[in-house]
């Protein structure tokens, strides 16, 4: 087989000339040409993909060489490697040490374009492998965390079943958390490229969600099952890597923004990222649902401003650092106050649950309370991340006609969007006009001691 390349010194410079933009006065403004050689003192640069027109280089290479390189059988990355003399490398699987970085000083390449294709093949392989290894390394701690979440929120109700395919989707959220993390600016560009890929190929996201070994997992068993769930997910993640590396169009879509044209993405410190954050948030929501707990919103109520009018019923002189006060959380942007509400346990403030969530950094309180758009849905990929991880129900208090017990009973409307609780409208006793209210209540009845009581 003839190989259509030859070795030249690695110091070969890219001499691509860029078009000169015009300034406001009509004069030419020279734009510096980057040194895109493998041995450039500036290193491997995201902008070089566009400057070198690597996309066109790949397309032309495929037209000329794909048949001779057996690309239909090997897939793009592997056929490009083999055709260019690097057949000993495997860069399309989750395997350690089978796809080393390409030398930039002592090696020689046919052209800067060839080098940038080779580097991106390696960087994509390394990125997927780092994430996979990160999941394996963090799985034990995540398993303990999930167990603590269930025992804190739902110690007595642990049998609700969840499809493993849904759990794989949630675990895949770590993939997008990594891409959106501030570890390196290149990760944001990677996120852009991979989001384009998922829009182009339904197989890519389906494989990440997991399709094999489907089963149902009980809430109380997610912790003990996590190791196997991760192994199952890694198999589908590998399928996604193989698909991406094997298809030149998808490869270009992922690499074209330039995110993989960087050294920073090949040696990430993943210890600073909670790759299982999405799973932890999802389990919190599952546990809340298992116990019938909803997010209750008092629209337009600022708990700090309202508290003084309650004659001590609500003690909230100020908000904490996370905008919370006792059982309440205040959304400063929208001006609404939230609390956890259980239709069957009005006396529970759930301050212990909220404290555990905050102290252990399982989730942000905003993620627990602001579920209006996701209540009753399932987690799914929205184009850039896995969304709707918290899907427990949401109820909005209907305070308009609750000016006193008589008006409240006449209106007979506890929430704007949910059915009344079974005990709504119950009198405090046969000797008073007051009505029982739950701990999540922040309505007008609290402004008069004779109008309410807590169960």
KACORRA-V561859 format. One record per run of one state. SS is the DSSP state (helix for helix, strand for strand, loop for the rest). FROM is the first residue (numbers start at 1). LEN is the number of residues. If there is no record, write none. Layout:
<<SS | FROM | LEN> <SS | FROM | LEN>>
This chain:
<<loop | 1 | 20> <strand | 21 | 2> <loop | 23 | 5> <strand | 28 | 2> <loop | 30 | 18> <helix | 48 | 5> <loop | 53 | 1> <helix | 54 | 12> <loop | 66 | 5> <helix | 71 | 4> <loop | 75 | 1> <helix | 76 | 8> <loop | 84 | 28> <helix | 112 | 42> <loop | 154 | 7> <strand | 161 | 3> <helix | 164 | 8> <loop | 172 | 1> <helix | 173 | 7> <loop | 180 | 5> <helix | 185 | 16> <loop | 201 | 1> <helix | 202 | 8> <loop | 210 | 6> <strand | 216 | 3> <helix | 219 | 28> <loop | 247 | 1> <helix | 248 | 8> <loop | 256 | 8> <helix | 264 | 3> <loop | 267 | 3> <helix | 270 | 3> <loop | 273 | 4> <helix | 277 | 14> <loop | 291 | 2> <strand | 293 | 6> <loop | 299 | 4> <helix | 303 | 8> <loop | 311 | 13> <strand | 324 | 2> <loop | 326 | 2> <strand | 328 | 4> <loop | 332 | 4> <strand | 336 | 7> <loop | 343 | 8> <helix | 351 | 9> <loop | 360 | 5> <helix | 365 | 5> <loop | 370 | 10> <strand | 380 | 2> <loop | 382 | 4> <strand | 386 | 2> <loop | 388 | 6> <strand | 394 | 4> <loop | 398 | 7> <helix | 405 | 7> <loop | 412 | 3> <strand | 415 | 1> <loop | 416 | 11> <strand | 427 | 1> <loop | 428 | 7> <strand | 435 | 3> <loop | 438 | 6> <helix | 444 | 4> <loop | 448 | 4> <strand | 452 | 3> <loop | 455 | 1>>
